[in-house]
Amino acid sequence: MSRNGGLPARRAVVRWAWRLFRREWRQQVMVLTLLAVAVTAAVVGVSAGYHSTPPGTARFGAASQSFTLYAGEGQPLDARIAQAREWFGTIDVVGRSYLPVPASVDNVELRTQDPHGPYGGPMLRLLTGRYPTTPGEAALTDEVAADLRVRVGGALTLDGRSWTVVGLVENPGDLGAEFVLAAPARSEPPESVTVLTAADPARFAEYRARNGQPVYELRPSDQWVEAAAGVFSVFAVSMLLVCLIAAAGFAVVAHRRLRQLGLLAAVGATTRHLRLVLLADGAAVGVAASAVGAVAGVLVWFAVTPRFETAAGHRIDRLDLPWWQIAVAILLAILTATAAAWRPARVAARVPITLALSSRPPRPKRVRRSAVAAGVLFLLGVVSLRFAQRNREASHNELEIAAVTLIVAGTLAIGFALLFVGPLAIRVLAAVGARLPVASRLALRDLARHQARSSAALAAISVALAIPTATVVAARVLEQTTAEGNLSDRQILIWTDAPGLRVPDRTPAQLTAIEAQVRRYTATLANPTVVPLDIAIDPVQAPHPDVNGGRIGRLPVSVGASSSTGSETVTLVATPELLRYYGVDPASVGQTTQVLTAQPHPDLSLLSEPGGTARPLPPETTDRLPHPRFESLPRTFLTAAALQRHNWEPVRTGWLVEAPSR
């Protein structure tokens, strides 16, 4: 048998600690309440972060990939759909057309979709009535029904076509999607179709390579992770503050139990047994508070879910919670309570039996080790925060999970450094305050006498002040001034169409009318600088219907990183006026230079249409452009040599206007 009593002795000590907790839990109600509130906030916050991002079912249903086919691209839509069905086997087709709304400049989407399709089912939810089954029937979303003043059973007429409204529907994954749902009709083909499939990635890539690289999307994976991780990191930092406050509370509990601990030591308990008493008490507090907080958090989440659905823009299953993150939060709360009890337990276990029986606190000892530990932890915290900053800069200011982890680790390390340096700071204050008035001197001496609880309280106050101070400083540093931001207060970008969409074919008279309107606006300014903005198109390319209303237009030329089609950016033409505005002499641009860019990626490729076949650019054909001070200013230009080399044509797409004063 062990000299220390072994497992039976530890079991007896834990049982005794549990009895003490049940009898004296009211003395720890502050710590219990604090932990319970923290766990409640964590459950609600993590659940909100989990559901803050739109689900993949909003645009993909049960599919893994989707691609869009447009009418008027040579081969008929039916033939290309049959080709896709033969290639993939099982597909789901969603047709889209855009019809003008009477007495309005808006269009409404007419969607043809099988509600019971193999992949698109999760994209539809029936509210009232039934789904349309014949070509003369339709179902509306609630906003469309309200705007058009149509009820279930009424008649809907748009663009010379009529339907009987048989139900109200919605996209549960995207409550902002408004459309008219109709049964598929072969007599009136849609302007475009979205094909949903769940193919093998390699086979999907092969299809794209063989069929002209259609505009496609891949189902995003785990978008909620970053949001939930951000909320969880805030909870982890807040638990540091809770730990420090709880440590002060456990120090008081340890002082009250000195006599009991002294009696336990007198009958043979070791230092480990005495520590175990308070550690078991801390674990009991953590378990009780976590249980109450978890139940309260789930109930609060059930209550706020209907309101949160409106803010998030999608339907939420109340029981669809990140249970593993909630379990980690509960475990972290238990560990926090146990860790908060560790330092008071360590101090109380070292009190001599005679002092413990008399309930007199021991004389404070020198704290060389705590000062060294504080220095090491502070250094580790600063290094972690520095690495987090570098990680963010390397990822172009995107806060990734690695950066969040480093920020949390650095903040926790600095917080624990404050805890370890607390006793030293109290002693220094007590020594310096020898000449203070009596009241202040007595307060400092009392702090020095009860260092275990005083240092924890001092660290808690320091962290409580440091967090809002750091937040204010960070907000001030990140605050955009008149020399930063998207554009200055003297600039405006005027676009004839939204950047990145198809460029509609306009007649010279239409372009002249648009330019006249711009001139009338700029005439109201005092001596403005007006720089025309052109975009390049391939005149050989067949026109495409625009997704925003069926207008015919051409896809603009894009420039993107050769390694990723996801980084494509529609590119303006480097006209002499635009180059001079950027401070570049047009004569200094080489004859072989095709692209001028301020982007950090030198590995670029040309795409005659987004998603099309990339044409890698040799490094010698790319030159650097001065980096603009504002984020929304264009950063990549095609030179006149590029247009001449590829037989592309410039088309007016907008104007950059800058006034000399506000």
C-alpha positions as CSV (number, residue, x, y, z in Angstrom):
1,M,0.0,0.0,0.0
2,S,1.2,3.5,-0.8
3,R,2.7,5.6,2.1
4,N,0.4,8.4,1.1
5,G,-2.8,6.3,1.2
6,G,-2.9,5.8,-2.5
7,L,-6.2,5.9,-4.4
8,P,-8.5,5.2,-1.4
9,A,-7.0,8.3,0.3
10,R,-7.5,10.5,-2.7
11,R,-11.1,9.2,-3.1
12,A,-11.8,10.0,0.5
13,V,-10.4,13.5,0.1
14,V,-12.4,14.1,-3.1
15,R,-15.6,13.0,-1.3
16,W,-14.9,15.3,1.6
17,A,-14.3,18.2,-0.8
18,W,-17.6,17.4,-2.5
19,R,-19.4,17.5,0.9
20,L,-17.8,20.8,1.7
21,F,-18.9,22.2,-1.7
22,R,-22.5,21.1,-1.1
23,R,-22.5,22.6,2.3
24,E,-20.7,25.9,1.5
25,W,-21.7,26.6,-2.1
26,R,-23.4,29.8,-1.1
27,Q,-20.0,31.2,-0.2
28,Q,-18.9,30.7,-3.8
29,V,-22.1,32.0,-5.5
30,M,-20.1,34.8,-7.2
31,V,-17.7,32.4,-8.9
32,L,-20.6,30.1,-9.8
33,T,-22.6,32.9,-11.3
34,L,-19.6,34.3,-13.2
35,L,-18.7,30.9,-14.8
36,A,-22.4,30.1,-15.5
37,V,-22.9,33.5,-17.3
38,A,-19.6,32.9,-19.3
39,V,-20.7,29.4,-20.4
40,T,-24.2,30.8,-21.3
41,A,-22.6,33.5,-23.5
42,A,-20.2,31.0,-25.0
43,V,-23.1,28.6,-26.0
44,V,-25.1,31.4,-27.6
45,G,-22.1,33.0,-29.2
46,V,-20.7,29.8,-30.7
47,S,-24.1,28.8,-32.0
48,A,-24.5,32.3,-33.6
49,G,-21.1,32.0,-35.2
50,Y,-21.9,28.5,-36.4
51,H,-25.1,29.8,-38.2
52,S,-23.8,33.2,-39.2
53,T,-22.6,32.0,-42.6
54,P,-25.1,30.9,-45.3
55,P,-25.4,27.1,-45.7
56,G,-24.1,25.4,-48.8
57,T,-27.7,24.3,-49.5
58,A,-28.6,27.9,-50.4
59,R,-26.9,27.7,-53.9
60,F,-26.0,24.0,-54.2
61,G,-28.7,22.1,-52.5
62,A,-27.3,18.6,-52.0
63,A,-24.8,19.0,-54.9
64,S,-21.1,19.5,-54.8
65,Q,-20.6,21.6,-58.0
66,S,-22.7,23.8,-60.2
67,F,-22.1,25.4,-63.6
68,T,-24.1,27.8,-65.6
69,L,-25.0,27.5,-69.3
70,Y,-26.4,30.5,-71.2
71,A,-28.7,30.5,-74.2
72,G,-27.3,31.8,-77.4
73,E,-23.8,30.3,-77.0
74,G,-23.9,28.3,-80.3
75,Q,-25.3,24.9,-79.3
76,P,-28.9,24.9,-78.0
77,L,-29.4,24.6,-74.2
78,D,-31.3,21.3,-74.5
79,A,-28.4,19.7,-76.3
80,R,-25.8,20.9,-73.8
81,I,-28.0,19.7,-70.9
82,A,-28.3,16.3,-72.5
83,Q,-24.5,16.3,-72.9
84,A,-24.0,17.1,-69.2
85,R,-26.5,14.4,-68.2
86,E,-24.7,11.8,-70.3
87,W,-21.4,12.8,-68.8
88,F,-22.4,13.0,-65.1
89,G,-25.3,10.6,-65.0
90,T,-27.4,12.3,-62.4
91,I,-27.9,16.1,-62.6
92,D,-30.5,18.7,-61.5
93,V,-31.3,21.6,-63.8
94,V,-32.5,25.0,-62.5
95,G,-33.7,27.4,-65.3
96,R,-33.6,31.2,-64.9
97,S,-35.2,34.0,-66.8
98,Y,-35.7,37.6,-65.9
99,L,-39.1,39.3,-66.6
100,P,-39.8,43.1,-66.2
101,V,-42.1,44.1,-63.4
102,P,-45.0,46.4,-64.6
103,A,-44.6,50.0,-63.5
104,S,-41.1,49.4,-62.2
105,V,-37.5,49.4,-63.4
106,D,-36.9,46.1,-61.6
107,N,-36.9,42.6,-62.9
108,V,-38.1,39.4,-61.2
109,E,-36.5,36.1,-61.5
110,L,-38.5,33.3,-63.1
111,R,-37.1,30.0,-61.9
112,T,-38.0,26.6,-63.4
113,Q,-37.1,23.8,-61.1
114,D,-38.2,20.4,-60.0
115,P,-39.0,20.7,-56.2
116,H,-38.2,17.0,-55.8
117,G,-35.0,16.9,-57.9
118,P,-32.1,14.9,-56.9
119,Y,-30.0,17.9,-55.7
120,G,-32.2,21.0,-55.7
121,G,-34.7,19.9,-53.1
122,P,-33.0,21.7,-50.2
123,M,-33.2,24.9,-52.2
124,L,-37.0,25.1,-51.9
125,R,-39.4,25.0,-49.0
126,L,-43.2,25.2,-49.3
127,L,-44.8,27.7,-47.0
128,T,-48.5,27.4,-48.0
129,G,-50.4,25.8,-50.9
130,R,-48.5,23.4,-53.1
131,Y,-45.7,23.4,-55.7
132,P,-46.6,24.1,-59.4
133,T,-47.0,20.9,-61.5
134,T,-48.2,22.2,-64.8
135,P,-46.9,25.0,-67.1
136,G,-49.8,27.3,-66.2
137,E,-49.1,27.3,-62.5
138,A,-46.5,29.2,-60.3
139,A,-45.5,29.7,-56.7
140,L,-44.1,32.9,-55.3
141,T,-41.9,34.0,-52.5
142,D,-43.6,36.1,-49.9
143,E,-42.0,39.4,-51.0
144,V,-42.8,38.9,-54.6
145,A,-46.4,38.1,-53.7
146,A,-46.5,41.3,-51.6
147,D,-44.9,43.5,-54.2
148,L,-47.2,42.2,-57.0
149,R,-50.2,42.1,-54.7
150,V,-51.0,38.5,-55.6
151,R,-52.4,35.8,-53.3
152,V,-52.6,32.0,-53.5
153,G,-55.4,31.2,-56.0
154,G,-54.9,34.5,-57.8
155,A,-53.6,35.2,-61.3
156,L,-50.1,36.5,-62.1
157,T,-49.2,38.2,-65.3
158,L,-45.7,39.2,-66.3
159,D,-44.3,40.1,-69.7
160,G,-47.5,38.9,-71.5
161,R,-47.4,35.5,-69.7
162,S,-50.0,34.4,-67.1
163,W,-49.9,31.9,-64.3
164,T,-52.2,30.7,-61.5
165,V,-50.5,31.1,-58.1
166,V,-50.8,27.8,-56.3
167,G,-48.4,28.4,-53.3
168,L,-45.8,30.4,-51.4
169,V,-42.3,29.1,-51.3
170,E,-38.8,30.2,-50.1
171,N,-35.2,29.2,-50.3
172,P,-34.5,28.2,-46.7
173,G,-30.8,28.7,-47.2
174,D,-31.2,32.3,-48.6
175,L,-34.3,34.2,-47.4
176,G,-33.2,37.1,-49.5
177,A,-33.8,35.2,-52.7
178,E,-37.0,36.4,-54.3
179,F,-38.4,34.6,-57.4
180,V,-41.3,33.1,-59.2
181,L,-41.2,29.3,-59.3
182,A,-42.8,27.7,-62.3
183,A,-42.9,24.1,-63.6
184,P,-40.3,23.4,-66.4
185,A,-41.8,24.2,-69.8
186,R,-40.0,23.2,-73.0
187,S,-42.0,25.7,-75.1
188,E,-40.3,28.6,-73.5
189,P,-36.6,27.9,-72.8
190,P,-34.9,29.9,-70.0
191,E,-32.2,32.5,-70.6
192,S,-29.7,30.4,-68.6
193,V,-29.6,27.1,-66.6
194,T,-27.7,26.2,-63.5
195,V,-26.6,22.5,-63.6
196,L,-26.2,20.9,-60.2
197,T,-24.1,17.7,-59.8
198,A,-22.1,15.8,-57.3
199,A,-19.4,14.4,-59.5
200,D,-15.9,13.3,-58.7
201,P,-13.6,16.5,-58.8
202,A,-11.4,15.0,-61.4
203,R,-14.3,14.1,-63.7
204,F,-15.8,17.6,-63.2
205,A,-12.5,19.2,-64.1
206,E,-12.3,17.0,-67.2
207,Y,-15.8,18.1,-68.3
208,R,-14.9,21.7,-67.9
209,A,-11.7,21.2,-70.0
210,R,-13.7,19.5,-72.7
211,N,-16.6,21.9,-72.9
212,G,-15.2,25.4,-73.0
213,Q,-14.7,26.1,-69.3
214,P,-18.3,27.1,-68.3
215,V,-18.8,29.5,-65.5
216,Y,-18.8,27.2,-62.4
217,E,-18.8,27.1,-58.6
218,L,-17.6,24.6,-56.1
219,R,-19.5,24.0,-52.9
220,P,-17.6,25.8,-50.1
221,S,-16.6,23.7,-47.1
222,D,-16.8,24.6,-43.5
223,Q,-17.4,28.3,-43.9
224,W,-18.7,28.4,-40.4
225,V,-15.4,27.3,-38.9
226,E,-13.8,30.7,-39.0
227,A,-16.8,32.5,-37.5
228,A,-17.2,30.0,-34.8
229,A,-13.5,30.0,-34.1
230,G,-13.5,33.8,-33.8
231,V,-16.3,33.6,-31.2
232,F,-14.6,30.8,-29.4
233,S,-11.3,32.8,-29.3
234,V,-13.2,35.7,-27.6
235,F,-14.6,33.2,-25.1
236,A,-11.1,31.8,-24.4
237,V,-9.8,35.3,-23.7
238,S,-12.8,36.1,-21.5
239,M,-12.2,32.9,-19.5
240,L,-8.8,34.3,-18.6
241,L,-10.5,37.2,-16.9
242,V,-12.9,34.8,-15.2
243,C,-10.0,32.7,-14.1
244,L,-8.3,35.6,-12.4
245,I,-11.4,36.7,-10.7
246,A,-12.2,33.2,-9.6
247,A,-8.7,32.8,-8.3
248,A,-9.3,35.6,-5.9
249,G,-12.5,34.0,-4.8
250,F,-10.8,30.6,-4.2
251,A,-8.1,32.4,-2.2
252,V,-10.8,33.6,0.1
253,V,-12.3,30.1,0.3
254,A,-8.8,28.6,1.0
255,H,-8.3,31.1,3.9
256,R,-11.6,30.2,5.4
257,R,-10.8,26.5,5.3
258,L,-7.3,26.8,6.8
259,R,-8.4,25.3,10.1
260,Q,-10.1,22.4,8.3
261,L,-7.0,21.8,6.2
262,G,-4.9,22.0,9.3
263,L,-7.0,19.3,11.0
264,L,-6.7,17.2,7.8
265,A,-3.0,17.6,7.8
266,A,-2.8,16.8,11.5
267,V,-4.4,13.4,10.9
268,G,-1.9,12.5,8.2
269,A,-2.9,14.2,5.0
270,T,0.0,15.1,2.7
271,T,0.6,18.3,0.8
272,R,-0.9,16.7,-2.3
273,H,-4.0,15.7,-0.4
274,L,-4.5,19.3,0.8
275,R,-4.0,20.6,-2.7
276,L,-6.5,18.0,-4.0
277,V,-9.2,19.3,-1.6
278,L,-9.2,22.8,-3.2
279,L,-8.7,21.5,-6.7
280,A,-11.6,19.1,-6.3
281,D,-13.6,22.1,-5.0
282,G,-12.7,24.1,-8.1
283,A,-13.6,21.3,-10.4
284,A,-17.0,20.9,-8.6
285,V,-17.7,24.6,-9.0
286,G,-16.7,24.3,-12.7
287,V,-19.0,21.3,-13.3
288,A,-22.0,22.9,-11.5
289,A,-21.6,26.2,-13.3
290,S,-21.0,24.6,-16.7
291,A,-24.1,22.5,-16.3
292,V,-26.3,25.5,-15.4
293,G,-24.6,27.7,-18.1
294,A,-25.0,25.1,-20.8
295,V,-28.7,24.5,-20.1
296,A,-29.3,28.3,-19.9
297,G,-27.3,28.9,-23.1
298,V,-29.4,26.3,-25.1
299,L,-32.6,27.8,-23.8
300,V,-31.5,31.3,-24.6
301,W,-30.5,30.1,-28.1
302,F,-34.0,28.6,-28.6
303,A,-35.5,31.9,-27.7
304,V,-33.4,34.1,-30.0
305,T,-33.3,31.7,-33.0
306,P,-36.3,33.3,-34.8
307,R,-34.8,36.8,-34.6
308,F,-31.4,35.5,-35.6
309,E,-32.8,33.8,-38.7
310,T,-33.8,37.2,-40.0
311,A,-30.4,38.7,-39.4
312,A,-28.6,35.6,-40.8
313,G,-30.8,35.4,-43.8
314,H,-31.5,31.7,-43.7
315,R,-33.6,29.2,-41.7
316,I,-32.0,27.6,-38.7
317,D,-32.7,24.2,-37.1
318,R,-32.7,25.0,-33.4
319,L,-31.1,21.6,-32.5
320,D,-28.4,22.0,-35.2
321,L,-25.7,23.2,-32.8
322,P,-21.9,22.9,-32.8
323,W,-22.1,20.3,-30.0
324,W,-18.4,19.6,-30.0
325,Q,-17.5,23.3,-29.6
326,I,-20.1,23.6,-26.8
327,A,-18.4,20.5,-25.2
328,V,-15.0,22.2,-25.5
329,A,-16.4,25.4,-24.0
330,I,-17.8,23.4,-21.1
331,L,-14.5,21.6,-20.6
332,L,-12.6,24.9,-20.8
333,A,-14.9,26.3,-18.1
334,I,-14.2,23.3,-15.8
335,L,-10.5,23.7,-16.5
336,T,-10.7,27.4,-15.8
337,A,-12.3,26.8,-12.4
338,T,-9.7,24.1,-11.6
339,A,-6.8,26.3,-12.7
340,A,-8.2,29.2,-10.7
341,A,-8.1,27.0,-7.6
342,W,-4.6,25.7,-8.2
343,R,-2.6,28.7,-7.0
344,P,-4.6,29.2,-3.8
345,A,-4.5,25.4,-3.2
346,R,-0.7,25.5,-3.6
347,V,-0.3,28.3,-1.1
348,A,-2.7,26.9,1.4
349,A,-1.1,23.4,1.3
350,R,2.2,24.9,2.3
351,V,0.9,26.6,5.4
352,P,2.3,24.9,8.6
353,I,-0.2,23.0,10.6
354,T,0.1,25.3,13.7
355,L,-0.5,28.4,11.6
356,A,-3.4,26.7,9.8
357,L,-5.1,25.7,13.0
358,S,-4.8,29.3,14.2
359,S,-6.1,30.6,10.8
360,R,-3.1,33.0,10.6
361,P,-1.8,33.5,7.0
362,P,1.8,32.8,6.4
363,R,4.4,35.5,5.9
364,P,4.9,36.3,2.3
365,K,8.0,34.9,0.7
366,R,10.2,36.3,-2.0
367,V,8.9,35.8,-5.5
368,R,11.9,35.5,-7.7
369,R,10.4,32.5,-9.6
370,S,7.1,34.3,-10.3
371,A,9.0,37.3,-11.6
372,V,11.0,35.1,-14.0
373,A,7.8,33.2,-15.1
374,A,6.1,36.5,-15.7
375,G,9.0,37.7,-17.9
376,V,9.0,34.5,-19.9
377,L,5.2,34.5,-20.4
378,F,5.2,38.2,-21.4
379,L,7.9,37.5,-24.0
380,L,6.0,34.5,-25.4
381,G,2.9,36.6,-25.6
382,V,4.6,39.4,-27.5
383,V,6.2,36.9,-29.9
384,S,2.9,35.2,-30.5
385,L,1.2,38.5,-31.3
386,R,4.0,39.4,-33.6
387,F,3.8,36.1,-35.5
388,A,0.0,36.6,-35.7
389,Q,0.6,40.0,-37.3
390,R,3.0,38.5,-39.9
391,N,0.6,35.7,-40.6
392,R,-2.1,38.3,-41.3
393,E,0.1,40.3,-43.6
394,A,1.1,37.2,-45.5
395,S,-2.5,36.3,-46.0
396,H,-3.4,39.8,-47.3
397,N,-5.1,41.0,-44.1
398,E,-7.4,38.0,-43.9
399,L,-7.8,36.8,-40.3
400,E,-7.1,33.0,-40.7
401,I,-7.5,30.4,-37.9
402,A,-3.7,30.3,-37.4
403,A,-3.6,34.0,-36.7
404,V,-6.6,33.7,-34.4
405,T,-4.9,30.9,-32.5
406,L,-1.7,33.0,-32.1
407,I,-3.7,36.0,-30.9
408,V,-5.5,34.0,-28.3
409,A,-2.3,32.3,-27.2
410,G,-0.4,35.6,-26.9
411,T,-3.3,37.3,-25.0
412,L,-3.5,34.4,-22.6
413,A,0.3,34.4,-22.0
414,I,0.3,38.1,-21.3
415,G,-2.6,37.7,-18.9
416,F,-0.9,34.9,-17.0
417,A,2.2,37.0,-16.9
418,L,0.2,39.7,-15.1
419,L,-0.9,37.0,-12.6
420,F,2.7,36.0,-11.9
421,V,4.0,39.5,-11.6
422,G,1.2,40.5,-9.2
423,P,3.0,39.6,-5.9
424,L,6.1,41.4,-6.9
425,A,4.1,44.5,-7.9
426,I,2.3,44.4,-4.6
427,R,5.6,44.3,-2.6
428,V,7.0,47.1,-4.6
429,L,3.9,49.2,-3.9
430,A,4.1,48.4,-0.2
431,A,7.7,49.4,0.0
432,V,7.2,52.6,-2.0
433,G,4.1,53.5,0.0
434,A,5.9,53.7,3.4
435,R,5.5,57.5,3.4
436,L,1.9,57.6,2.3
437,P,-0.9,58.6,4.6
438,V,-2.0,56.0,7.2
439,A,-5.1,54.9,5.3
440,S,-3.2,54.2,2.1
441,R,-0.3,52.6,4.0
442,L,-2.7,50.2,5.8
443,A,-4.4,49.3,2.5
444,L,-1.0,48.5,0.9
445,R,0.1,46.4,3.9
446,D,-3.2,44.5,3.8
447,L,-2.6,43.8,0.1
448,A,0.9,42.5,0.9
449,R,-0.4,40.4,3.8
450,H,-2.9,38.6,1.5
451,Q,-0.9,38.3,-1.7
452,A,-2.6,35.1,-3.0
453,R,-5.9,36.8,-3.4
454,S,-4.5,40.3,-4.0
455,S,-2.3,39.3,-6.9
456,A,-5.2,37.5,-8.6
457,A,-7.5,40.5,-8.1
458,L,-4.7,42.8,-9.4
459,A,-4.2,40.7,-12.5
460,A,-8.0,40.6,-13.1
461,I,-8.3,44.4,-12.9
462,S,-5.3,44.7,-15.2
463,V,-6.7,42.4,-17.8
464,A,-10.1,44.0,-17.5
465,L,-8.5,47.4,-18.2
466,A,-6.1,46.0,-20.9
467,I,-8.8,44.4,-23.1
468,P,-10.9,47.6,-23.7
469,T,-7.7,49.7,-23.9
470,A,-6.3,47.4,-26.6
471,T,-9.6,47.4,-28.4
472,V,-9.7,51.2,-28.4
473,V,-6.1,51.5,-29.6
474,A,-6.7,48.9,-32.3
475,A,-9.8,50.6,-33.5
476,R,-7.9,53.9,-33.6
477,V,-5.1,52.4,-35.6
478,L,-7.5,50.7,-38.0
479,E,-9.6,53.8,-38.4
480,Q,-9.7,55.0,-41.9
481,T,-8.7,58.6,-42.4
482,T,-9.1,60.9,-45.4
483,A,-5.9,59.4,-46.9
484,E,-7.2,55.8,-46.6
485,G,-10.2,53.7,-47.4
486,N,-12.0,52.8,-50.7
487,L,-11.8,56.3,-52.2
488,S,-11.0,59.7,-51.0
489,D,-13.7,62.3,-50.2
490,R,-12.8,64.0,-53.5
491,Q,-13.1,61.0,-55.8
492,I,-16.0,59.1,-57.4
493,L,-16.1,56.2,-59.8
494,I,-19.0,56.3,-62.3
495,W,-19.7,52.9,-64.0
496,T,-22.0,52.4,-66.9
497,D,-22.5,48.8,-65.6
498,A,-21.5,47.0,-62.5
499,P,-17.8,46.0,-62.8
500,G,-17.2,42.4,-63.7
501,L,-20.5,41.8,-65.4
502,R,-21.1,41.4,-69.1
503,V,-20.5,44.5,-71.2
504,P,-23.8,45.2,-73.1
505,D,-23.6,46.1,-76.8
506,R,-24.7,49.7,-77.0
507,T,-25.2,51.9,-80.1
508,P,-23.0,55.1,-80.5
509,A,-26.1,57.1,-79.8
510,Q,-26.6,55.4,-76.4
511,L,-23.0,55.9,-75.5
512,T,-23.2,59.6,-76.4
513,A,-26.3,60.0,-74.2
514,I,-24.6,58.4,-71.3
515,E,-21.5,60.6,-71.7
516,A,-23.6,63.7,-71.9
517,Q,-25.2,62.8,-68.6
518,V,-21.7,62.4,-67.0
519,R,-20.7,65.8,-68.5
520,R,-23.7,67.5,-67.0
521,Y,-22.8,66.0,-63.6
522,T,-19.1,67.0,-63.7
523,A,-20.1,70.5,-64.9
524,T,-21.5,71.1,-61.4
525,L,-18.0,70.6,-59.9
526,A,-15.2,73.2,-59.9
527,N,-12.5,72.2,-62.4
528,P,-12.7,68.4,-61.9
529,T,-10.4,65.8,-63.3
530,V,-12.3,63.4,-65.5
531,V,-10.5,60.2,-66.6
532,P,-12.4,57.9,-69.0
533,L,-12.2,54.2,-68.1
534,D,-12.2,51.6,-70.9
535,I,-12.5,47.8,-70.7
536,A,-11.3,45.3,-73.3
537,I,-13.5,42.8,-75.1
538,D,-12.8,40.2,-77.7
539,P,-14.9,41.1,-80.8
540,V,-14.8,37.5,-82.1
541,Q,-16.5,36.2,-78.9
542,A,-20.2,35.5,-79.2
543,P,-22.5,37.8,-77.2
544,H,-24.0,36.3,-74.0
545,P,-27.3,37.2,-72.2
546,D,-26.7,39.2,-69.1
547,V,-27.8,37.6,-65.9
548,N,-29.4,40.8,-64.8
549,G,-32.2,41.1,-67.2
550,G,-31.3,39.3,-70.4
551,R,-29.4,42.1,-72.1
552,I,-27.0,40.9,-74.8
553,G,-23.3,41.7,-74.1
554,R,-19.8,40.3,-74.2
555,L,-17.6,39.1,-71.4
556,P,-14.7,41.4,-70.6
557,V,-11.1,40.3,-70.6
558,S,-9.7,39.3,-67.2
559,V,-6.3,39.1,-65.6
560,G,-5.7,36.5,-62.9
561,A,-3.1,34.5,-61.1
562,S,-2.1,31.5,-63.2
563,S,-2.5,29.2,-60.3
564,S,-6.1,30.1,-59.5
565,T,-9.0,31.2,-61.6
566,G,-10.7,32.4,-58.4
567,S,-8.4,35.5,-58.4
568,E,-9.6,36.8,-61.8
569,T,-10.0,40.6,-61.9
570,V,-11.7,42.5,-64.8
571,T,-9.0,44.7,-66.2
572,L,-9.1,48.3,-67.5
573,V,-7.2,49.6,-70.5
574,A,-4.2,51.7,-69.8
575,T,-5.2,54.8,-71.7
576,P,-2.7,57.7,-71.7
577,E,-5.1,59.8,-69.5
578,L,-5.3,57.0,-66.9
579,L,-1.5,56.4,-66.9
580,R,-0.8,60.1,-66.4
581,Y,-3.3,60.1,-63.5
582,Y,-1.2,57.4,-61.8
583,G,2.0,59.4,-62.5
584,V,3.2,57.1,-65.2
585,D,4.6,58.5,-68.5
586,P,2.9,56.6,-71.4
587,A,6.1,56.8,-73.3
588,S,7.9,54.8,-70.6
589,V,5.7,51.7,-71.1
590,G,7.7,49.2,-73.1
591,Q,6.4,47.9,-76.5
592,T,6.4,44.3,-75.2
593,T,4.6,45.1,-71.9
594,Q,1.1,43.7,-71.9
595,V,0.0,44.2,-68.3
596,L,0.7,46.9,-65.7
597,T,-0.2,45.8,-62.2
598,A,0.2,46.8,-58.6
599,Q,-0.9,43.4,-57.4
600,P,1.7,41.3,-55.4
601,H,1.3,38.3,-57.7
602,P,3.7,38.5,-60.7
603,D,2.6,35.1,-62.0
604,L,-0.3,36.3,-64.2
605,S,-2.4,35.1,-67.1
606,L,-4.9,36.6,-69.5
607,L,-8.4,35.2,-69.8
608,S,-10.6,36.4,-72.7
609,E,-13.6,35.5,-70.5
610,P,-13.9,34.7,-66.8
611,G,-13.5,31.0,-66.3
612,G,-12.0,30.7,-69.8
613,T,-8.7,29.2,-71.0
614,A,-5.9,31.1,-69.4
615,R,-3.0,32.4,-71.4
616,P,0.1,32.6,-69.2
617,L,2.0,35.8,-69.4
618,P,5.8,35.7,-69.5
619,P,7.4,37.8,-66.7
620,E,9.0,40.2,-69.2
621,T,5.5,41.2,-70.4
622,T,4.4,42.4,-67.0
623,D,5.5,45.6,-65.4
624,R,4.9,47.2,-62.0
625,L,2.4,50.0,-61.4
626,P,2.6,52.5,-58.5
627,H,0.4,51.2,-55.7
628,P,-2.8,53.4,-55.4
629,R,-3.5,54.8,-52.0
630,F,-7.1,53.8,-52.1
631,E,-8.5,50.3,-52.2
632,S,-11.2,50.8,-54.9
633,L,-8.9,52.4,-57.5
634,P,-8.0,50.0,-60.4
635,R,-4.7,48.2,-59.9
636,T,-4.2,46.2,-63.1
637,F,-4.2,47.6,-66.6
638,L,-4.0,46.1,-70.1
639,T,-1.6,48.1,-72.3
640,A,-2.3,49.2,-75.9
641,A,0.3,46.7,-77.0
642,A,-1.8,43.9,-75.5
643,L,-4.9,45.0,-77.3
644,Q,-3.0,45.2,-80.6
645,R,-1.4,41.8,-80.0
646,H,-4.7,40.0,-79.3
647,N,-7.0,42.1,-81.6
648,W,-9.1,43.2,-78.6
649,E,-11.2,46.3,-78.6
650,P,-11.7,49.0,-75.9
651,V,-15.2,49.7,-74.7
652,R,-16.2,52.6,-72.5
653,T,-17.2,51.3,-69.0
654,G,-17.0,54.3,-66.7
655,W,-15.2,57.5,-65.5
656,L,-13.0,58.4,-62.6
657,V,-13.9,61.9,-61.4
658,E,-11.7,63.8,-58.9
659,A,-12.6,67.3,-57.6
660,P,-9.8,69.6,-56.5
661,S,-11.6,70.2,-53.1
662,R,-14.5,68.7,-51.2
